[in-house]
Amino acid sequence: MRPAQRRLAFAAAGTAAILALVDIPASAVPNDAPSSSDATASSLSQLAEGYLQQRADMLTTSPPTLRGVAARIKATPAMSAQTQDDLSALAAKRERYEKIGTTYTKAQVDVSVDDSTVDGQQATLRLTEDTRLYFPFTQKEIEDGAPEYEESSLPHTVKFTKADDGTWLLASDQADAGSGPTPTTQVSDVDVEPETTDEGGTADEDEGTKGEGSSTTPPAETDTDTDTGPGAVKPAATAAYSYNKMIAYADKYWKHHNSAFRTYGGNDCTNFLSQITLAGGWKPAGGSIIQRTSNKYWFYGPTSLWTSYTWGGAENWYWFAIKHSKRTKALRNVYDLLASDVLQADWNRNNVIDHSMFVTKKYRGIPYLTYHTHDTHNKPVNTLVSDHPNTWWYAHRT
């Protein structure tokens, strides 16, 4: 829990105690004193944080027992059953990750409440879960370029019901990952389906098909001397672009979005990728409103109607980058990705790309991906592929 939330809970309790001790009428309390609904929301945020922490802990090398978690999470019968199913699935995910070489030593979850409603026996919190999952790298390895942790920021809508004895019970939890990959702390039975527009569209050109994309077979051997750390990128001295600036931009704005650009709701991934490549030296192509529907052009305008499809549309960006501008080239395997390269996903193999990601690190043969929707920093490509085995992947060398 964040300090501000703790202060709110303690302040509410402290105010009540002082009033009782000195017999000051409630009307004398300043208008900005925390209300009972504020105190309730603060208390519920602690309950939500504890619940989300337990979920994240299931992914670590020292997970809690299912029975122990059940005893700590107070929920309605229906939510208790759902939670048990989810925790079992997260334990299975941990085992699956371990088999492909990814483990997390600990999890750290913080919750910030964006909005709350307390109405009688019902309460709703709209909150953001900020989670760090720590990798088992030593300090020396981290200094050499290994990521210390994978981190993400995920919106939730959490609802509570008050029991007859006055106890608040968790009633439901809905995570909003948009049309992006399954969050690491969540479970999904099938690959995600895109649900929201990404500001792309049907282009003027008939581009044809892309094929099945890049292989996901891990290499038999990895050269750890040359294929490691943030320096595993194309030599900046021989390139037209600054790859280090691209990486720095992605590291800075993966969570705190750059206010100089619009955010495209539940599908902001390619908008973010375009910002990254712009920061690294990609020059806009075109700029006229009549060019926005052509994949030959790439530009950001003052409104979405004056911005090219290729700026925010994953499918459109692909064709601009790899065919019309030739600023990227296809890679045969996702493990060929280096820092500052790009990976795109066609979740349901319908020949339309749904999601875009950027490589911020590569260490010991594993590319680590950063993206919006949902906001994620340094996620290993092997866990991403493991979560979505039916996806077609398109790896780009930038």
C-alpha positions as CSV (number, residue, x, y, z in Angstrom):
1,M,0.0,0.0,0.0
2,R,1.2,3.5,-0.7
3,P,1.9,5.9,2.2
4,A,-0.8,8.3,1.3
5,Q,-3.4,5.6,1.7
6,R,-2.1,4.6,5.1
7,R,-2.2,8.2,6.2
8,L,-5.8,8.5,5.2
9,A,-6.8,5.4,7.2
10,F,-4.9,6.5,10.3
11,A,-6.1,10.1,10.0
12,A,-9.8,8.9,10.1
13,A,-9.2,6.8,13.2
14,G,-7.2,9.6,14.8
15,T,-9.9,12.2,14.3
16,A,-12.6,9.9,15.9
17,A,-10.4,9.3,18.9
18,I,-9.6,13.0,19.5
19,L,-13.3,13.9,19.2
20,A,-14.2,11.3,21.8
21,L,-11.5,12.4,24.2
22,V,-12.1,16.1,24.2
23,D,-15.9,16.0,23.5
24,I,-15.7,18.4,20.5
25,P,-18.9,18.4,18.3
26,A,-18.6,16.9,14.9
27,S,-19.7,20.2,13.4
28,A,-16.4,21.7,14.5
29,V,-14.3,19.3,12.4
30,P,-12.9,21.1,9.3
31,N,-14.6,20.3,6.0
32,D,-11.5,18.7,4.6
33,A,-11.3,16.0,7.3
34,P,-11.6,12.5,5.9
35,S,-15.2,11.3,5.7
36,S,-16.4,7.8,6.7
37,S,-16.7,6.9,3.1
38,D,-13.0,8.0,2.6
39,A,-12.0,5.8,5.5
40,T,-14.0,2.9,4.2
41,A,-12.4,3.3,0.7
42,S,-9.0,3.4,2.3
43,S,-9.7,0.2,4.3
44,L,-11.0,-1.5,1.2
45,S,-8.0,-0.5,-0.8
46,Q,-5.9,-2.4,1.8
47,L,-8.1,-5.5,1.3
48,A,-7.7,-5.2,-2.5
49,E,-4.0,-4.8,-2.2
50,G,-3.7,-7.8,0.0
51,Y,-5.7,-9.9,-2.5
52,L,-3.6,-8.8,-5.4
53,Q,-0.4,-9.4,-3.5
54,Q,-1.5,-13.0,-2.8
55,R,-2.1,-13.5,-6.5
56,A,1.3,-12.1,-7.4
57,D,3.0,-14.2,-4.7
58,M,1.7,-17.4,-6.4
59,L,4.1,-16.7,-9.2
60,T,7.2,-16.6,-7.0
61,T,9.6,-19.3,-6.0
62,S,8.2,-19.2,-2.5
63,P,4.4,-19.2,-3.1
64,P,1.8,-19.3,-0.3
65,T,-0.4,-22.4,0.1
66,L,-3.8,-22.3,-1.5
67,R,-5.3,-23.0,1.9
68,G,-3.4,-20.2,3.5
69,V,-4.6,-17.7,0.9
70,A,-8.2,-18.8,1.3
71,A,-8.0,-18.1,5.0
72,R,-6.6,-14.6,4.4
73,I,-8.9,-13.4,1.6
74,K,-12.5,-12.6,2.8
75,A,-14.8,-13.0,-0.1
76,T,-18.3,-14.0,-1.1
77,P,-18.8,-17.7,-1.8
78,A,-18.9,-17.1,-5.6
79,M,-15.7,-15.0,-5.5
80,S,-14.0,-17.5,-3.2
81,A,-14.6,-20.2,-5.7
82,Q,-13.3,-18.0,-8.5
83,T,-10.2,-17.0,-6.5
84,Q,-9.4,-20.6,-5.8
85,D,-9.6,-21.4,-9.5
86,D,-7.4,-18.4,-10.4
87,L,-4.8,-19.2,-7.8
88,S,-4.5,-22.7,-9.0
89,A,-4.1,-21.4,-12.5
90,L,-1.4,-19.0,-11.4
91,A,0.4,-21.9,-9.7
92,A,0.3,-23.8,-13.0
93,K,1.6,-20.7,-14.8
94,R,4.5,-20.5,-12.4
95,E,5.4,-24.1,-13.1
96,R,5.1,-23.5,-16.8
97,Y,7.4,-20.5,-16.6
98,E,10.0,-22.5,-14.6
99,K,10.1,-25.1,-17.3
100,I,11.1,-22.4,-19.9
101,G,13.7,-20.8,-17.6
102,T,11.9,-17.8,-16.0
103,T,11.4,-17.5,-12.3
104,Y,10.5,-14.7,-10.0
105,T,12.0,-14.5,-6.5
106,K,9.5,-12.1,-5.0
107,A,6.5,-9.9,-5.9
108,Q,5.8,-6.3,-4.8
109,V,2.3,-5.0,-5.3
110,D,1.1,-1.4,-4.7
111,V,-2.4,-0.2,-5.2
112,S,-3.6,3.4,-5.9
113,V,-7.3,4.2,-5.9
114,D,-8.4,6.2,-8.9
115,D,-12.1,6.4,-7.8
116,S,-14.4,5.0,-5.2
117,T,-18.1,4.6,-4.5
118,V,-19.5,3.5,-1.2
119,D,-23.3,3.1,-1.1
120,G,-24.8,1.3,1.8
121,Q,-23.9,-2.4,1.6
122,Q,-22.0,-2.1,-1.7
123,A,-18.7,-0.5,-2.6
124,T,-16.7,-0.2,-5.9
125,L,-13.1,0.8,-6.2
126,R,-11.5,1.7,-9.6
127,L,-7.8,1.2,-8.8
128,T,-4.4,0.6,-10.4
129,E,-2.3,-2.4,-9.5
130,D,1.4,-1.6,-9.8
131,T,3.4,-4.9,-9.6
132,R,7.1,-5.7,-9.7
133,L,8.1,-9.3,-10.2
134,Y,11.8,-9.7,-9.4
135,F,14.1,-11.9,-11.4
136,P,16.8,-14.0,-9.7
137,F,19.7,-12.0,-11.1
138,T,22.6,-11.0,-8.9
139,Q,23.6,-7.3,-8.5
140,K,26.6,-8.0,-10.8
141,E,24.3,-9.3,-13.5
142,I,22.0,-6.4,-13.1
143,E,25.0,-4.0,-13.5
144,D,26.0,-6.0,-16.6
145,G,22.5,-5.4,-18.2
146,A,20.1,-7.9,-16.7
147,P,16.7,-6.5,-15.8
148,E,16.1,-6.4,-12.0
149,Y,12.3,-7.0,-12.4
150,E,9.4,-7.1,-14.7
151,E,6.9,-4.4,-13.9
152,S,3.4,-3.6,-14.9
153,S,0.5,-1.1,-14.2
154,L,-2.9,-2.6,-14.6
155,P,-6.4,-1.0,-14.0
156,H,-9.0,-2.9,-12.0
157,T,-12.6,-2.5,-11.0
158,V,-13.0,-4.2,-7.6
159,K,-16.4,-4.6,-5.9
160,F,-17.2,-5.4,-2.3
161,T,-20.4,-6.4,-0.4
162,K,-21.0,-5.9,3.3
163,A,-21.9,-9.1,5.2
164,D,-24.6,-9.1,7.9
165,D,-21.9,-8.9,10.6
166,G,-20.6,-5.7,9.0
167,T,-17.5,-7.3,7.4
168,W,-16.7,-6.2,3.9
169,L,-16.3,-9.1,1.4
170,L,-14.6,-9.1,-1.9
171,A,-17.3,-9.7,-4.5
172,S,-15.6,-9.3,-7.9
173,D,-12.4,-8.2,-9.6
174,Q,-12.3,-7.1,-13.2
175,A,-8.8,-6.4,-14.7
176,D,-8.7,-4.2,-17.8
177,A,-5.8,-5.2,-20.0
178,G,-7.4,-3.8,-23.2
179,S,-6.5,-5.7,-26.2
180,G,-3.0,-6.4,-25.0
181,P,-1.4,-9.7,-23.8
182,T,-2.6,-11.5,-20.8
183,P,-1.1,-9.8,-17.7
184,T,1.4,-11.9,-15.9
185,T,-0.6,-11.8,-12.7
186,Q,-3.8,-12.8,-14.5
187,V,-5.0,-16.0,-16.2
188,S,-6.7,-16.6,-19.5
189,D,-8.1,-19.7,-21.1
190,V,-7.7,-18.5,-24.7
191,D,-5.7,-15.9,-26.6
192,V,-7.1,-12.4,-26.3
193,E,-9.3,-10.9,-28.9
194,P,-9.0,-7.2,-29.9
195,E,-12.0,-5.3,-28.6
196,T,-11.1,-1.6,-29.2
197,T,-10.0,0.5,-32.1
198,D,-6.3,1.3,-32.4
199,E,-6.8,4.3,-34.7
200,G,-5.8,2.2,-37.7
201,G,-8.1,1.0,-40.5
202,T,-8.5,-0.4,-44.0
203,A,-5.7,1.2,-46.0
204,D,-5.8,2.5,-49.6
205,E,-3.4,-0.3,-50.7
206,D,-4.2,-4.0,-51.0
207,E,-1.1,-5.3,-49.2
208,G,-1.8,-9.0,-49.4
209,T,-0.8,-11.5,-46.7
210,K,2.2,-11.7,-44.4
211,G,2.4,-15.5,-43.8
212,E,2.9,-17.2,-40.5
213,G,5.5,-14.8,-39.2
214,S,8.6,-15.5,-37.0
215,S,9.5,-18.8,-35.3
216,T,9.3,-19.1,-31.6
217,T,11.7,-22.0,-31.2
218,P,14.5,-21.1,-28.8
219,P,18.0,-21.3,-30.1
220,A,20.0,-24.4,-29.2
221,E,22.9,-22.3,-27.9
222,T,23.3,-18.7,-26.9
223,D,26.4,-16.6,-27.2
224,T,26.3,-14.9,-23.8
225,D,29.3,-12.7,-24.5
226,T,27.8,-10.8,-27.4
227,D,24.1,-11.3,-27.0
228,T,23.5,-9.7,-23.6
229,G,22.6,-6.5,-21.8
230,P,21.2,-3.2,-23.0
231,G,24.2,-2.9,-25.4
232,A,22.9,-5.8,-27.5
233,V,21.6,-3.4,-30.2
234,K,22.7,-2.3,-33.6
235,P,25.8,-0.1,-33.6
236,A,24.6,3.5,-33.4
237,A,27.7,4.8,-35.2
238,T,26.7,3.0,-38.4
239,A,22.9,3.6,-38.2
240,A,20.7,6.4,-39.2
241,Y,18.8,6.3,-35.9
242,S,19.6,6.6,-32.2
243,Y,18.6,3.2,-30.7
244,N,19.7,4.3,-27.2
245,K,17.2,7.2,-27.5
246,M,14.5,4.8,-28.4
247,I,15.2,2.6,-25.4
248,A,15.5,5.6,-23.1
249,Y,12.1,6.9,-24.3
250,A,10.4,3.5,-23.8
251,D,12.0,3.2,-20.3
252,K,10.7,6.7,-19.3
253,Y,7.2,6.6,-20.7
254,W,6.1,2.9,-20.4
255,K,3.9,3.9,-17.5
256,H,3.7,7.7,-17.2
257,H,2.5,8.5,-20.7
258,N,3.9,11.5,-22.5
259,S,1.3,14.2,-22.2
260,A,2.5,15.7,-25.5
261,F,0.7,12.8,-27.3
262,R,-2.9,11.5,-27.3
263,T,-3.6,8.2,-25.6
264,Y,-5.7,5.7,-27.5
265,G,-7.7,4.2,-24.7
266,G,-7.6,0.4,-24.6
267,N,-5.2,0.0,-27.5
268,D,-2.3,2.4,-27.2
269,C,0.5,0.1,-28.1
270,T,1.3,1.3,-31.6
271,N,0.8,4.9,-30.7
272,F,3.5,4.3,-28.1
273,L,5.7,2.5,-30.6
274,S,5.5,5.4,-33.0
275,Q,6.5,7.8,-30.3
276,I,9.5,5.6,-29.5
277,T,10.7,5.4,-33.1
278,L,10.1,9.1,-33.6
279,A,12.3,9.8,-30.5
280,G,15.0,7.7,-32.1
281,G,15.1,9.6,-35.3
282,W,12.4,8.3,-37.6
283,K,11.2,11.2,-39.7
284,P,7.5,11.7,-40.5
285,A,6.4,10.7,-44.0
286,G,3.7,12.8,-45.5
287,G,1.3,14.9,-43.4
288,S,-1.7,15.7,-45.5
289,I,-5.2,14.7,-44.3
290,I,-5.8,12.9,-47.6
291,Q,-2.7,10.7,-46.9
292,R,-3.9,9.4,-43.6
293,T,-5.5,6.2,-45.0
294,S,-2.5,5.2,-47.0
295,N,0.2,2.8,-45.5
296,K,2.8,4.7,-47.5
297,Y,2.7,7.6,-45.0
298,W,3.4,7.9,-41.3
299,F,2.7,11.1,-39.3
300,Y,1.1,12.5,-36.1
301,G,-1.3,15.4,-36.4
302,P,-3.2,17.8,-34.1
303,T,-6.2,15.5,-34.1
304,S,-6.8,11.8,-34.7
305,L,-8.5,12.7,-38.0
306,W,-5.2,14.4,-39.0
307,T,-3.0,11.5,-38.0
308,S,-2.1,8.6,-40.3
309,Y,-3.5,5.1,-39.8
310,T,0.1,3.9,-39.6
311,W,0.8,5.9,-36.5
312,G,-1.6,4.1,-34.2
313,G,-2.7,1.0,-36.1
314,A,-0.6,-2.1,-35.6
315,E,-1.5,-3.6,-39.0
316,N,-0.9,-0.3,-40.8
317,W,2.4,0.3,-39.0
318,Y,3.7,-3.1,-40.1
319,W,3.2,-2.3,-43.8
320,F,4.7,1.2,-43.6
321,A,7.7,0.0,-41.6
322,I,8.6,-3.2,-43.5
323,K,7.3,-2.6,-47.1
324,H,6.8,1.1,-48.0
325,S,9.6,2.8,-46.0
326,K,11.8,-0.3,-45.5
327,R,12.8,1.1,-42.1
328,T,12.5,-2.5,-40.6
329,K,13.2,-5.9,-41.9
330,A,11.6,-9.2,-40.9
331,L,13.4,-11.6,-38.5
332,R,13.0,-15.3,-38.8
333,N,12.9,-16.0,-35.0
334,V,11.6,-13.9,-32.1
335,Y,14.9,-14.8,-30.2
336,D,16.8,-12.9,-32.9
337,L,15.4,-9.7,-31.5
338,L,17.9,-7.2,-30.1
339,A,17.3,-4.2,-27.9
340,S,15.4,-1.5,-29.9
341,D,13.8,-4.1,-32.2
342,V,10.0,-4.6,-32.5
343,L,7.7,-7.5,-32.0
344,Q,4.1,-7.6,-33.2
345,A,1.3,-10.1,-32.6
346,D,-1.7,-11.5,-34.5
347,W,-3.6,-13.1,-31.7
348,N,-6.1,-15.1,-33.7
349,R,-4.2,-15.7,-36.9
350,N,-6.6,-13.7,-39.0
351,N,-3.9,-11.9,-40.9
352,V,-4.5,-8.7,-39.0
353,I,-1.8,-7.6,-36.5
354,D,-3.4,-6.6,-33.1
355,H,-0.5,-5.6,-30.9
356,S,3.0,-3.9,-31.0
357,M,5.8,-4.2,-28.5
358,F,9.4,-2.8,-28.2
359,V,12.5,-4.6,-26.9
360,T,14.2,-2.6,-24.1
361,K,16.7,-5.2,-23.1
362,K,18.3,-8.5,-24.1
363,Y,20.1,-10.7,-21.7
364,R,21.5,-14.2,-22.2
365,G,19.5,-14.7,-25.3
366,I,16.1,-13.5,-23.9
367,P,14.6,-10.3,-25.3
368,Y,12.6,-8.2,-22.8
369,L,9.6,-6.4,-24.1
370,T,8.0,-3.1,-23.1
371,Y,4.6,-1.8,-24.3
372,H,1.4,0.0,-23.6
373,T,-2.0,-1.8,-23.2
374,H,-1.6,-2.8,-20.5
375,D,1.5,-0.8,-19.5
376,T,4.4,-3.3,-19.1
377,H,8.1,-3.0,-18.7
378,N,10.7,-5.7,-19.4
379,K,8.5,-8.8,-19.9
380,P,10.5,-11.8,-21.1
381,V,9.6,-13.0,-24.6
382,N,9.6,-16.6,-23.6
383,T,6.8,-16.1,-21.1
384,L,4.8,-14.0,-23.6
385,V,5.0,-16.8,-26.2
386,S,4.1,-19.4,-23.5
387,D,1.0,-17.4,-22.6
388,H,-0.1,-17.1,-26.2
389,P,0.9,-20.3,-28.0
390,N,-1.6,-19.9,-30.9
391,T,-0.4,-16.4,-31.9
392,W,1.5,-15.5,-35.1
393,W,4.4,-13.3,-34.2
394,Y,6.2,-10.7,-36.4
395,A,9.7,-9.7,-35.3
396,H,11.3,-6.6,-36.9
397,R,14.9,-5.4,-37.0
398,T,14.6,-1.6,-36.8
